[in-house]
């Protein structure tokens, strides 16, 4: 694949940065992976960068959740996780289907607004951490 041949170092660097941050603060996912892949010109298409996020993050996150549970960190409530997974799968599947009718520019606007909101939320709540 031409993208991998040309950008293997950049893709590896993005994966390392995001992997380290995922271990420290939780998966940065969409908020970091997609912008880094677009800024570094690995992809010029929002949808391709988003595809890397979907495949590259969801499976490792599942493995990490299982490892944490095995090591007694008790981060999983299986009933809630099953319910959440079913609802998330249905809603994200519908969203993927209908997203083809929305111009990528508006998806970027939405992503930017969400990241600003999330950033403000983290900054506000950081003061309450001892």
Beta strands, then each sheet from edge to edge (+ up, - down):
end
